[in-house]
Amino acid sequence: MGTSLLENLNVRVEGSGQRTLVLAHGFGTDQSVWQRILPYFTPYYRVILYDLVCAGSVNPDFFDFRRYTTLDAYVDDLLYILDAHRVDRCAYVGHSVSAMIGILASIRRPELFSKLILVGASPRFLNDNDYHGGFEQGEIEKVFEAMESNYEAWVNGFAPLAVGADVPTAVREFSRTLFNMRPDISLFVSRMIFNSDLRGVLGLVKVPCCIFQTARDVSVPASVATYLKDHLGGRNTVEMLETEGHLPHLSAPYLLAQKLRRALSR
């Protein structure tokens, strides 16, 4: 991969602190999603930000459809970035799919992570017997059909639902980053995420985890936060956020920043 990966994924380091903090964005956004959070942490941390290879801010030619069929390749990218920056210990904040990337990375290299903060995380989006992930298979297939038939219309419908809270600027920002994604990449990654099932590996995580869950998230039911707390293998806590939606860093950045600072200090 070489140094070109750092350039391809727009890796940057901000801040002047001694400790390292990684901020990893979720599906449909890019590292700009953290811009209102970042100033609260740069005085105290060396903050590493990067874009997932599927993000619209990354040249789509870099997306290898054969390589990124599972989350493991995304884990490879994260660990390469940390090694390239000689990180021997960090706190990691992962949103949505990046929460699960962080979980898998911590299983592979537990010594690298002092704490995982998982924002809007789900090990499995599909319902399964007594597990409530939030979606039935038929519902997901309809989502994929909508994305394939008219991506613009799908974005215009999905963005306000995902943001949840009545924050028009957040809806516009999420819509912008969704539109930046090439539709075929967006659909491919969505299929991969919704077909993933990480429930079986949660017990292998020994790093302390703090699970952030909003009051109402159309993508992740509150019961999933409880499931993670009960099944992750380390010391775990759940932090409920008094806001709605799947993207609190866009809809309630001050609230999220304060909760993050508190969680990181514990």
Accessible surface in RSA format (square Angstrom, percent):
REM  Atomic radii and reference values for relative SASA: ProtOr
REM  Chains: A
REM  Algorithm: Lee & Richards
REM  Probe-radius: 1.40
REM  Slices: 20
REM RES _ NUM      All-atoms   Total-Side   Main-Chain    Non-polar    All polar
REM                ABS   REL    ABS   REL    ABS   REL    ABS   REL    ABS   REL
RES MET A   1   121.54  62.9  54.02  35.8  67.52 160.8  69.18  58.8  52.37  69.4
RES GLY A   2    37.46  46.2   0.00   N/A  37.46  46.2  32.91  90.3   4.55  10.2
RES THR A   3    99.20  70.6  95.35  96.7   3.84   9.2  66.24  89.0  32.95  49.8
RES SER A   4    54.72  46.2  52.58  70.2   2.14   4.9  37.25  79.3  17.46  24.5
RES LEU A   5    13.79   7.7  13.31   9.5   0.48   1.2  13.79   9.7   0.00   0.0
RES LEU A   6    34.14  19.0  32.26  23.1   1.88   4.7  32.52  22.8   1.61   4.3
RES GLU A   7   128.88  74.0 110.91  83.9  17.97  42.8  49.69  96.1  79.19  64.7
RES ASN A   8    34.54  23.8  29.31  28.3   5.23  12.6   3.66   8.8  30.89  29.9
RES LEU A   9     0.99   0.6   0.99   0.7   0.00   0.0   0.99   0.7   0.00   0.0
RES ASN A  10    58.17  40.1  47.79  46.2  10.38  25.0  24.45  58.9  33.72  32.6
RES VAL A  11    25.88  17.0   1.05   1.0  24.83  59.8   1.05   0.9  24.83  67.4
RES ARG A  12    87.76  36.8  82.15  41.9   5.61  13.4  48.28  66.0  39.48  23.9
RES VAL A  13    55.20  36.3  27.35  24.8  27.85  67.1  27.35  23.8  27.85  75.5
RES GLU A  14    59.68  34.3  57.01  43.1   2.67   6.3   4.51   8.7  55.17  45.0
RES GLY A  15    38.70  47.7   0.00   N/A  38.70  47.7   8.59  23.6  30.11  67.4
RES SER A  16    94.97  80.3  66.49  88.7  28.48  65.6  52.12 111.0  42.86  60.0
RES GLY A  17    16.38  20.2   0.00   N/A  16.38  20.2   7.41  20.3   8.97  20.1
RES GLN A  18   177.20  99.1 145.20 106.1  32.01  76.2  63.04 134.2 114.17  86.6
RES ARG A  19   135.97  57.1 130.40  66.5   5.57  13.3  67.85  92.7  68.12  41.3
RES THR A  20    11.54   8.2   7.76   7.9   3.77   9.0   0.00   0.0  11.54  17.4
RES LEU A  21     0.56   0.3   0.56   0.4   0.00   0.0   0.56   0.4   0.00   0.0
RES VAL A  22     0.26   0.2   0.26   0.2   0.00   0.0   0.26   0.2   0.00   0.0
RES LEU A  23     0.50   0.3   0.18   0.1   0.32   0.8   0.18   0.1   0.32   0.9
RES ALA A  24     1.15   1.1   0.00   0.0   1.15   2.6   1.15   1.6   0.00   0.0
RES HIS A  25     1.94   1.1   1.46   1.0   0.48   1.2   1.46   1.5   0.48   0.6
RES GLY A  26     0.18   0.2   0.00   N/A   0.18   0.2   0.00   0.0   0.18   0.4
RES PHE A  27    31.43  15.7  24.58  15.2   6.85  17.8  25.13  15.2   6.30  18.0
RES GLY A  28     1.69   2.1   0.00   N/A   1.69   2.1   0.00   0.0   1.69   3.8
RES THR A  29     2.71   1.9   1.02   1.0   1.70   4.0   1.02   1.4   1.70   2.6
RES ASP A  30     8.17   5.7   8.17   8.1   0.00   0.0   1.94   4.6   6.23   6.2
RES GLN A  31    16.92   9.5  16.48  12.0   0.44   1.0  14.43  30.7   2.48   1.9
RES SER A  32    28.82  24.4  25.10  33.5   3.72   8.6  28.73  61.2   0.09   0.1
RES VAL A  33     2.67   1.8   1.72   1.6   0.95   2.3   2.29   2.0   0.38   1.0
RES TRP A  34     0.44   0.2   0.43   0.2   0.01   0.0   0.29   0.2   0.15   0.2
RES GLN A  35    86.80  48.5  73.37  53.6  13.43  32.0  26.22  55.8  60.59  46.0
RES ARG A  36   101.98  42.8  91.89  46.8  10.09  24.0  39.04  53.4  62.94  38.1
RES ILE A  37     0.00   0.0   0.00   0.0   0.00   0.0   0.00   0.0   0.00   0.0
RES LEU A  38    19.91  11.1  19.91  14.2   0.00   0.0  19.91  14.0   0.00   0.0
RES PRO A  39    85.29  62.2  69.92  63.7  15.37  55.9  74.33  61.4  10.96  68.1
RES TYR A  40    64.27  30.0  59.59  33.9   4.68  12.2  39.28  29.5  25.00  30.8
RES PHE A  41     1.36   0.7   1.36   0.8   0.00   0.0   1.36   0.8   0.00   0.0
RES THR A  42    30.94  22.0  29.48  29.9   1.46   3.5  16.08  21.6  14.86  22.5
RES PRO A  43    79.55  58.0  52.11  47.5  27.45  99.8  59.92  49.5  19.64 122.0
RES TYR A  44   106.98  49.9  97.71  55.6   9.27  24.1  67.39  50.6  39.59  48.8
RES TYR A  45    16.11   7.5  16.11   9.2   0.00   0.0   9.51   7.1   6.60   8.1
RES ARG A  46    68.34  28.7  68.34  34.8   0.00   0.0  28.63  39.1  39.71  24.1
RES VAL A  47     0.00   0.0   0.00   0.0   0.00   0.0   0.00   0.0   0.00   0.0
RES ILE A  48     0.18   0.1   0.18   0.1   0.00   0.0   0.18   0.1   0.00   0.0
RES LEU A  49     0.37   0.2   0.37   0.3   0.00   0.0   0.37   0.3   0.00   0.0
RES TYR A  50     2.70   1.3   2.20   1.3   0.50   1.3   2.16   1.6   0.54   0.7
RES ASP A  51     2.48   1.7   2.48   2.5   0.00   0.0   0.00   0.0   2.48   2.5
RES LEU A  52     4.45   2.5   3.51   2.5   0.94   2.4   4.45   3.1   0.00   0.0
RES VAL A  53     4.45   2.9   2.42   2.2   2.03   4.9   2.42   2.1   2.03   5.5
RES CYS A  54     5.11   3.9   2.35   2.6   2.75   6.5   0.34   0.9   4.77   5.1
RES ALA A  55     4.36   4.0   0.00   0.0   4.36   9.9   1.15   1.6   3.21   8.5
RES GLY A  56    25.72  31.7   0.00   N/A  25.72  31.7   3.97  10.9  21.75  48.7
RES SER A  57    51.51  43.5  21.49  28.7  30.02  69.1  32.13  68.4  19.38  27.2
RES VAL A  58     4.05   2.7   0.00   0.0   4.05   9.8   1.61   1.4   2.44   6.6
RES ASN A  59    70.36  48.5  57.40  55.5  12.96  31.2  19.44  46.8  50.92  49.2
RES PRO A  60    51.61  37.6  47.49  43.3   4.11  15.0  49.39  40.8   2.22  13.8
RES ASP A  61   118.77  83.2  86.33  85.9  32.44  76.7  29.11  68.5  89.66  89.4
RES PHE A  62    83.62  41.8  65.96  40.9  17.66  46.0  71.52  43.4  12.10  34.6
RES PHE A  63    10.60   5.3   0.00   0.0  10.60  27.6   0.10   0.1  10.49  30.0
RES ASP A  64    50.33  35.3  44.24  44.0   6.09  14.4  21.56  50.8  28.76  28.7
RES PHE A  65    73.38  36.7  66.41  41.1   6.97  18.1  66.51  40.3   6.87  19.6
RES ARG A  66   207.09  87.0 185.34  94.5  21.75  51.8  85.41 116.7 121.68  73.7
RES ARG A  67    81.18  34.1  64.46  32.9  16.72  39.8  47.28  64.6  33.90  20.5
RES TYR A  68     5.19   2.4   4.98   2.8   0.21   0.5   1.74   1.3   3.45   4.2
RES THR A  69    72.32  51.4  58.27  59.1  14.05  33.5  41.85  56.2  30.47  46.1
RES THR A  70    67.87  48.3  66.04  66.9   1.84   4.4  60.40  81.1   7.47  11.3
RES LEU A  71     9.35   5.2   6.91   4.9   2.44   6.1   6.91   4.9   2.44   6.6
RES ASP A  72    76.12  53.3  75.81  75.5   0.31   0.7  21.30  50.1  54.83  54.7
RES ALA A  73     6.65   6.1   4.55   7.0   2.09   4.8   5.48   7.7   1.17   3.1
RES TYR A  74     5.26   2.5   4.18   2.4   1.09   2.8   4.51   3.4   0.75   0.9
RES VAL A  75     0.00   0.0   0.00   0.0   0.00   0.0   0.00   0.0   0.00   0.0
RES ASP A  76    50.64  35.5  45.66  45.4   4.98  11.8  11.61  27.3  39.03  38.9
RES ASP A  77     3.24   2.3   3.24   3.2   0.00   0.0   2.20   5.2   1.05   1.0
RES LEU A  78     0.26   0.1   0.26   0.2   0.00   0.0   0.26   0.2   0.00   0.0
RES LEU A  79    12.46   6.9  12.38   8.9   0.07   0.2  12.46   8.7   0.00   0.0
RES TYR A  80    57.82  27.0  52.78  30.0   5.03  13.1  43.83  32.9  13.99  17.2
RES ILE A  81     0.30   0.2   0.30   0.2   0.00   0.0   0.30   0.2   0.00   0.0
RES LEU A  82     0.12   0.1   0.12   0.1   0.00   0.0   0.12   0.1   0.00   0.0
RES ASP A  83    68.73  48.1  53.92  53.7  14.81  35.0  28.31  66.6  40.42  40.3
RES ALA A  84    39.55  36.4   9.10  14.0  30.46  69.3  21.69  30.5  17.86  47.3
RES HIS A  85    48.78  26.7  39.32  27.3   9.46  24.2  31.25  32.2  17.53  20.4
RES ARG A  86   212.08  89.0 184.99  94.3  27.09  64.5  75.68 103.4 136.40  82.7
RES VAL A  87     9.13   6.0   0.29   0.3   8.84  21.3   2.55   2.2   6.59  17.9
RES ASP A  88   116.05  81.3 105.10 104.6  10.95  25.9  41.55  97.8  74.50  74.3
RES ARG A  89   126.17  53.0 118.23  60.3   7.94  18.9  48.66  66.5  77.50  47.0
RES CYS A  90     3.14   2.4   0.00   0.0   3.14   7.4   3.14   8.0   0.00   0.0
RES ALA A  91     8.58   7.9   7.23  11.2   1.35   3.1   7.23  10.2   1.35   3.6
RES TYR A  92     0.13   0.1   0.00   0.0   0.13   0.3   0.00   0.0   0.13   0.2
RES VAL A  93     0.24   0.2   0.24   0.2   0.00   0.0   0.24   0.2   0.00   0.0
RES GLY A  94     0.00   0.0   0.00   N/A   0.00   0.0   0.00   0.0   0.00   0.0
RES HIS A  95     1.47   0.8   1.47   1.0   0.00   0.0   1.47   1.5   0.00   0.0
RES SER A  96    10.47   8.8   8.79  11.7   1.67   3.9   2.38   5.1   8.08  11.3
RES VAL A  97     8.90   5.9   6.31   5.7   2.59   6.2   8.72   7.6   0.18   0.5
RES SER A  98     0.00   0.0   0.00   0.0   0.00   0.0   0.00   0.0   0.00   0.0
RES ALA A  99     0.00   0.0   0.00   0.0   0.00   0.0   0.00   0.0   0.00   0.0
RES MET A 100     7.57   3.9   7.57   5.0   0.00   0.0   7.57   6.4   0.00   0.0
RES ILE A 101     0.00   0.0   0.00   0.0   0.00   0.0   0.00   0.0   0.00   0.0
RES GLY A 102     0.00   0.0   0.00   N/A   0.00   0.0   0.00   0.0   0.00   0.0
RES ILE A 103     0.00   0.0   0.00   0.0   0.00   0.0   0.00   0.0   0.00   0.0
RES LEU A 104    24.26  13.5  22.02  15.8   2.24   5.6  22.02  15.5   2.24   6.0
RES ALA A 105     0.00   0.0   0.00   0.0   0.00   0.0   0.00   0.0   0.00   0.0
RES SER A 106     1.15   1.0   0.03   0.0   1.12   2.6   0.00   0.0   1.15   1.6
RES ILE A 107    46.97  26.7  29.46  21.9  17.51  42.2  31.10  22.4  15.86  43.0
RES ARG A 108   112.30  47.1  85.42  43.5  26.87  64.0  54.35  74.3  57.95  35.1
RES ARG A 109    70.30  29.5  70.25  35.8   0.05   0.1  29.77  40.7  40.53  24.6
RES PRO A 110    63.02  45.9  58.87  53.7   4.15  15.1  59.14  48.8   3.88  24.1
RES GLU A 111    95.73  55.0  84.87  64.2  10.87  25.9  69.60 134.6  26.13  21.3
RES LEU A 112     3.92   2.2   3.92   2.8   0.00   0.0   3.92   2.8   0.00   0.0
RES PHE A 113     2.49   1.2   0.00   0.0   2.49   6.5   0.00   0.0   2.49   7.1
RES SER A 114    43.52  36.8  34.29  45.8   9.24  21.3  24.18  51.5  19.34  27.1
RES LYS A 115    30.68  15.0  30.65  18.8   0.03   0.1  21.83  19.7   8.84   9.4
RES LEU A 116     0.00   0.0   0.00   0.0   0.00   0.0   0.00   0.0   0.00   0.0
RES ILE A 117     0.09   0.0   0.09   0.1   0.00   0.0   0.09   0.1   0.00   0.0
RES LEU A 118     0.00   0.0   0.00   0.0   0.00   0.0   0.00   0.0   0.00   0.0
RES VAL A 119     1.89   1.2   1.89   1.7   0.00   0.0   1.89   1.6   0.00   0.0
RES GLY A 120     5.72   7.1   0.00   N/A   5.72   7.1   4.82  13.2   0.90   2.0
RES ALA A 121     1.42   1.3   0.00   0.0   1.42   3.2   0.00   0.0   1.42   3.8
RES SER A 122     5.48   4.6   0.05   0.1   5.42  12.5   0.05   0.1   5.42   7.6
RES PRO A 123     2.65   1.9   0.00   0.0   2.65   9.6   0.83   0.7   1.81  11.3
RES ARG A 124    43.33  18.2  42.55  21.7   0.78   1.8   0.78   1.1  42.55  25.8
RES PHE A 125    16.37   8.2  16.37  10.1   0.00   0.0  16.37   9.9   0.00   0.0
RES LEU A 126     9.53   5.3   9.53   6.8   0.00   0.0   9.53   6.7   0.00   0.0
RES ASN A 127    40.62  28.0  23.67  22.9  16.95  40.8  12.42  29.9  28.21  27.3
RES ASP A 128    50.13  35.1  43.91  43.7   6.22  14.7   7.08  16.7  43.05  42.9
RES ASN A 129   153.18 105.6 102.45  99.0  50.73 122.1  35.27  84.9 117.90 114.0
RES ASP A 130   147.53 103.3 108.72 108.2  38.81  91.8  52.38 123.3  95.15  94.9
RES TYR A 131    14.42   6.7   7.92   4.5   6.50  16.9  13.12   9.9   1.31   1.6
RES HIS A 132    98.41  53.8  92.22  64.1   6.20  15.9  63.55  65.5  34.86  40.6
RES GLY A 133     0.04   0.0   0.00   N/A   0.04   0.0   0.00   0.0   0.04   0.1
RES GLY A 134    26.59  32.8   0.00   N/A  26.59  32.8   5.17  14.2  21.42  48.0
RES PHE A 135    33.83  16.9  33.82  20.9   0.01   0.0  33.83  20.5   0.00   0.0
RES GLU A 136    97.02  55.7  96.15  72.7   0.87   2.1  41.52  80.3  55.50  45.3
RES GLN A 137    86.03  48.1  81.87  59.8   4.16   9.9  57.23 121.8  28.80  21.8
RES GLY A 138    42.97  53.0   0.00   N/A  42.97  53.0  36.27  99.5   6.70  15.0
RES GLU A 139    88.08  50.6  83.37  63.1   4.71  11.2  36.46  70.5  51.62  42.1
RES ILE A 140     1.32   0.8   1.32   1.0   0.00   0.0   1.32   0.9   0.00   0.0
RES GLU A 141    63.53  36.5  63.53  48.1   0.00   0.0  30.06  58.1  33.48  27.3
RES LYS A 142   147.46  71.9 142.28  87.3   5.18  12.3  85.06  76.6  62.40  66.5
RES VAL A 143    44.11  29.0  41.49  37.6   2.62   6.3  44.00  38.2   0.11   0.3
RES PHE A 144     1.98   1.0   1.98   1.2   0.00   0.0   1.98   1.2   0.00   0.0
RES GLU A 145   109.32  62.8 105.61  79.9   3.71   8.8  44.38  85.9  64.94  53.0
RES ALA A 146    40.91  37.6  33.38  51.5   7.53  17.1  39.57  55.7   1.34   3.6
RES MET A 147     4.17   2.2   0.35   0.2   3.83   9.1   0.36   0.3   3.82   5.1
RES GLU A 148   121.30  69.6  91.16  69.0  30.14  71.8  35.65  69.0  85.65  69.9
RES SER A 149    95.32  80.5  55.40  73.9  39.92  92.0  50.98 108.6  44.34  62.1
RES ASN A 150    80.11  55.2  74.22  71.7   5.90  14.2  21.43  51.6  58.68  56.7
RES TYR A 151    23.28  10.9  16.97   9.7   6.31  16.4  16.97  12.8   6.31   7.8
RES GLU A 152   109.94  63.1 107.46  81.3   2.48   5.9  25.94  50.2  84.00  68.6
RES ALA A 153    54.31  49.9  40.19  62.0  14.11  32.1  45.28  63.8   9.03  23.9
RES TRP A 154    28.00  11.2  19.49   9.4   8.51  20.0  22.90  12.2   5.09   8.3
RES VAL A 155     0.00   0.0   0.00   0.0   0.00   0.0   0.00   0.0   0.00   0.0
RES ASN A 156    83.71  57.7  67.81  65.5  15.90  38.3  27.24  65.6  56.47  54.6
RES GLY A 157    40.34  49.7   0.00   N/A  40.34  49.7  36.30  99.6   4.04   9.1
RES PHE A 158    48.94  24.5  45.86  28.4   3.08   8.0  47.71  28.9   1.23   3.5
RES ALA A 159     0.04   0.0   0.04   0.1   0.00   0.0   0.04   0.1   0.00   0.0
RES PRO A 160    60.20  43.9  52.63  48.0   7.57  27.5  53.08  43.8   7.12  44.2
RES LEU A 161   110.81  61.7 104.17  74.5   6.65  16.7 107.35  75.4   3.46   9.3
RES ALA A 162     0.33   0.3   0.33   0.5   0.00   0.0   0.33   0.5   0.00   0.0
RES VAL A 163     0.00   0.0   0.00   0.0   0.00   0.0   0.00   0.0   0.00   0.0
RES GLY A 164    28.60  35.3   0.00   N/A  28.60  35.3   5.41  14.8  23.19  51.9
RES ALA A 165    22.01  20.2  13.94  21.5   8.08  18.4  18.77  26.4   3.24   8.6
RES ASP A 166   138.69  97.2 107.07 106.6  31.63  74.8  44.49 104.7  94.20  93.9
RES VAL A 167    39.53  26.0  37.71  34.1   1.82   4.4  38.72  33.6   0.80   2.2
RES PRO A 168    79.56  58.0  74.01  67.5   5.55  20.2  78.89  65.1   0.67   4.2
RES THR A 169    73.93  52.6  69.57  70.5   4.36  10.4  55.19  74.1  18.74  28.3
RES ALA A 170     2.58   2.4   0.00   0.0   2.58   5.9   2.55   3.6   0.03   0.1
RES VAL A 171    33.41  22.0  33.41  30.2   0.00   0.0  33.41  29.0   0.00   0.0
RES ARG A 172   148.51  62.4 141.16  72.0   7.35  17.5  72.94  99.7  75.57  45.8
RES GLU A 173    27.89  16.0  25.69  19.4   2.19   5.2   6.75  13.1  21.14  17.3
RES PHE A 174     4.93   2.5   4.81   3.0   0.12   0.3   4.93   3.0   0.00   0.0
RES SER A 175    16.93  14.3  16.93  22.6   0.00   0.0  11.88  25.3   5.04   7.1
RES ARG A 176   104.03  43.7  96.34  49.1   7.69  18.3  67.01  91.6  37.02  22.4
RES THR A 177     3.55   2.5   2.82   2.9   0.73   1.7   2.53   3.4   1.02   1.5
RES LEU A 178     0.00   0.0   0.00   0.0   0.00   0.0   0.00   0.0   0.00   0.0
RES PHE A 179    84.82  42.4  62.93  39.0  21.89  57.0  63.12  38.3  21.70  62.1
RES ASN A 180    69.53  48.0  46.89  45.3  22.64  54.5   9.17  22.1  60.36  58.3
RES MET A 181     2.80   1.4   0.41   0.3   2.39   5.7   0.92   0.8   1.88   2.5
RES ARG A 182    96.33  40.4  87.25  44.5   9.08  21.6  49.69  67.9  46.64  28.3
RES PRO A 183    63.44  46.2  61.04  55.6   2.40   8.7  61.35  50.7   2.09  13.0
RES ASP A 184    68.85  48.2  57.83  57.6  11.02  26.1  44.41 104.5  24.43  24.4
RES ILE A 185     4.45   2.5   4.45   3.3   0.00   0.0   4.45   3.2   0.00   0.0
RES SER A 186     0.00   0.0   0.00   0.0   0.00   0.0   0.00   0.0   0.00   0.0
RES LEU A 187    22.98  12.8  22.98  16.4   0.00   0.0  22.98  16.1   0.00   0.0
RES PHE A 188    57.49  28.8  53.49  33.1   4.00  10.4  55.89  33.9   1.60   4.6
RES VAL A 189     2.62   1.7   2.49   2.3   0.13   0.3   2.62   2.3   0.00   0.0
RES SER A 190     4.78   4.0   3.67   4.9   1.10   2.5   2.08   4.4   2.70   3.8
RES ARG A 191    86.34  36.3  86.33  44.0   0.01   0.0  34.75  47.5  51.59  31.3
RES MET A 192    17.40   9.0   7.41   4.9   9.99  23.8  15.50  13.2   1.90   2.5
RES ILE A 193    15.96   9.1  14.43  10.8   1.53   3.7  14.84  10.7   1.12   3.0
RES PHE A 194    33.81  16.9  33.80  20.9   0.01   0.0  33.80  20.5   0.01   0.0
RES ASN A 195    92.55  63.8  70.63  68.3  21.91  52.8  25.30  60.9  67.24  65.0
RES SER A 196    24.16  20.4  15.60  20.8   8.56  19.7  16.90  36.0   7.26  10.2
RES ASP A 197    63.26  44.3  36.08  35.9  27.18  64.3  17.43  41.0  45.83  45.7
RES LEU A 198    22.63  12.6  22.12  15.8   0.52   1.3  22.63  15.9   0.00   0.0
RES ARG A 199    48.37  20.3  37.82  19.3  10.55  25.1  12.14  16.6  36.23  22.0
RES GLY A 200    77.08  95.1   0.00   N/A  77.08  95.1  41.97 115.2  35.11  78.6
RES VAL A 201    45.14  29.7  45.14  40.9   0.00   0.0  45.14  39.2   0.00   0.0
RES LEU A 202     0.33   0.2   0.33   0.2   0.00   0.0   0.33   0.2   0.00   0.0
RES GLY A 203    37.61  46.4   0.00   N/A  37.61  46.4  28.11  77.1   9.50  21.3
RES LEU A 204   104.99  58.5  95.26  68.2   9.73  24.5  95.68  67.2   9.31  25.0
RES VAL A 205     0.07   0.0   0.00   0.0   0.07   0.2   0.07   0.1   0.00   0.0
RES LYS A 206   135.44  66.1 117.77  72.3  17.68  42.1  84.50  76.1  50.94  54.3
RES VAL A 207     7.19   4.7   4.82   4.4   2.37   5.7   7.19   6.2   0.00   0.0
RES PRO A 208    29.80  21.7  29.80  27.2   0.00   0.0  29.80  24.6   0.00   0.0
RES CYS A 209     3.08   2.3   0.00   0.0   3.08   7.2   0.55   1.4   2.53   2.7
RES CYS A 210     2.56   1.9   2.56   2.9   0.00   0.0   2.48   6.3   0.08   0.1
RES ILE A 211     1.26   0.7   1.26   0.9   0.00   0.0   1.26   0.9   0.00   0.0
RES PHE A 212     1.14   0.6   0.00   0.0   1.14   3.0   0.08   0.0   1.06   3.0
RES GLN A 213     2.93   1.6   2.32   1.7   0.60   1.4   0.79   1.7   2.14   1.6
RES THR A 214     6.33   4.5   4.76   4.8   1.57   3.7   4.76   6.4   1.57   2.4
RES ALA A 215    66.41  61.1  39.76  61.4  26.65  60.6  41.94  59.1  24.47  64.8
RES ARG A 216   145.99  61.3 139.80  71.3   6.19  14.7  51.78  70.8  94.21  57.1
RES ASP A 217    14.07   9.9   1.95   1.9  12.11  28.6   0.00   0.0  14.07  14.0
RES VAL A 218    62.82  41.3  40.59  36.8  22.23  53.6  48.44  42.1  14.38  39.0
RES SER A 219    12.53  10.6  12.44  16.6   0.08   0.2   5.03  10.7   7.49  10.5
RES VAL A 220     0.14   0.1   0.00   0.0   0.14   0.3   0.03   0.0   0.12   0.3
RES PRO A 221    29.18  21.3  20.62  18.8   8.55  31.1  29.17  24.1   0.01   0.1
RES ALA A 222    51.40  47.3  41.85  64.6   9.56  21.7  42.34  59.6   9.06  24.0
RES SER A 223    57.69  48.7  44.16  58.9  13.53  31.2  49.94 106.4   7.74  10.8
RES VAL A 224     0.75   0.5   0.12   0.1   0.63   1.5   0.75   0.7   0.00   0.0
RES ALA A 225     1.47   1.4   1.22   1.9   0.26   0.6   1.47   2.1   0.00   0.0
RES THR A 226    75.48  53.7  75.00  76.0   0.49   1.2  47.98  64.4  27.51  41.6
RES TYR A 227    49.63  23.2  45.61  26.0   4.02  10.5  34.22  25.7  15.41  19.0
RES LEU A 228     0.00   0.0   0.00   0.0   0.00   0.0   0.00   0.0   0.00   0.0
RES LYS A 229    90.53  44.2  82.54  50.6   8.00  19.0  35.59  32.0  54.94  58.5
RES ASP A 230    97.83  68.5  62.93  62.6  34.89  82.5  21.67  51.0  76.16  76.0
RES HIS A 231    84.73  46.3  73.86  51.3  10.86  27.8  52.15  53.7  32.57  37.9
RES LEU A 232     8.95   5.0   0.00   0.0   8.95  22.5   0.00   0.0   8.95  24.1
RES GLY A 233    34.46  42.5   0.00   N/A  34.46  42.5  10.78  29.6  23.69  53.0
RES GLY A 234    23.44  28.9   0.00   N/A  23.44  28.9   9.57  26.3  13.88  31.1
RES ARG A 235   184.60  77.5 173.97  88.7  10.62  25.3  84.67 115.7  99.93  60.6
RES ASN A 236    21.25  14.7   4.42   4.3  16.83  40.5   0.85   2.0  20.40  19.7
RES THR A 237    66.77  47.5  66.01  66.9   0.76   1.8  62.94  84.5   3.83   5.8
RES VAL A 238    48.36  31.8  20.45  18.5  27.91  67.2  20.50  17.8  27.86  75.6
RES GLU A 239    34.47  19.8  33.24  25.1   1.23   2.9   3.22   6.2  31.26  25.5
RES MET A 240    88.28  45.7  79.02  52.3   9.26  22.0  71.31  60.6  16.97  22.5
RES LEU A 241     1.74   1.0   0.43   0.3   1.31   3.3   0.61   0.4   1.13   3.0
RES GLU A 242   156.74  90.0 127.90  96.8  28.84  68.7  50.18  97.1 106.57  87.0
RES THR A 243    21.69  15.4  11.75  11.9   9.94  23.7  13.35  17.9   8.35  12.6
RES GLU A 244    72.89  41.8  71.70  54.2   1.19   2.8  16.47  31.9  56.41  46.1
RES GLY A 245     0.80   1.0   0.00   N/A   0.80   1.0   0.80   2.2   0.00   0.0
RES HIS A 246    16.97   9.3  16.28  11.3   0.69   1.8  13.49  13.9   3.48   4.1
RES LEU A 247     0.94   0.5   0.94   0.7   0.00   0.0   0.94   0.7   0.00   0.0
RES PRO A 248     1.79   1.3   1.79   1.6   0.00   0.0   1.79   1.5   0.00   0.0
RES HIS A 249     0.17   0.1   0.10   0.1   0.07   0.2   0.10   0.1   0.07   0.1
RES LEU A 250     7.12   4.0   0.74   0.5   6.39  16.1   0.74   0.5   6.39  17.2
RES SER A 251    15.51  13.1   0.00   0.0  15.51  35.7   0.00   0.0  15.51  21.7
RES ALA A 252    18.11  16.7  11.52  17.8   6.59  15.0  18.08  25.5   0.03   0.1
RES PRO A 253    27.74  20.2  27.74  25.3   0.00   0.0  27.74  22.9   0.00   0.0
RES TYR A 254   139.89  65.3 138.75  78.9   1.14   3.0  99.25  74.6  40.64  50.1
RES LEU A 255    48.86  27.2  45.65  32.7   3.21   8.1  47.35  33.3   1.52   4.1
RES LEU A 256     0.23   0.1   0.16   0.1   0.07   0.2   0.18   0.1   0.05   0.1
RES ALA A 257     0.00   0.0   0.00   0.0   0.00   0.0   0.00   0.0   0.00   0.0
RES GLN A 258    47.42  26.5  45.12  33.0   2.30   5.5  13.46  28.7  33.95  25.8
RES LYS A 259    32.40  15.8  30.60  18.8   1.80   4.3   7.51   6.8  24.90  26.5
RES LEU A 260     0.58   0.3   0.58   0.4   0.00   0.0   0.58   0.4   0.00   0.0
RES ARG A 261    95.76  40.2  88.59  45.2   7.17  17.1  19.47  26.6  76.30  46.2
RES ARG A 262   126.04  52.9 120.50  61.4   5.54  13.2  51.67  70.6  74.37  45.1
RES ALA A 263     0.44   0.4   0.36   0.6   0.09   0.2   0.36   0.5   0.09   0.2
RES LEU A 264    20.59  11.5   4.08   2.9  16.51  41.5   4.28   3.0  16.31  43.9
RES SER A 265    89.14  75.3  50.58  67.5  38.56  88.8  45.05  95.9  44.09  61.8
RES ARG A 266   142.35  59.8  90.38  46.1  51.97 123.7  94.88 129.7  47.48  28.8
END  Absolute sums over single chains surface
CHAIN  1 A    11154.5       8975.4       2179.2       6035.9       5118.7
END  Absolute sums over all chains
TOTAL         11154.5       8975.4       2179.2       6035.9       5118.7
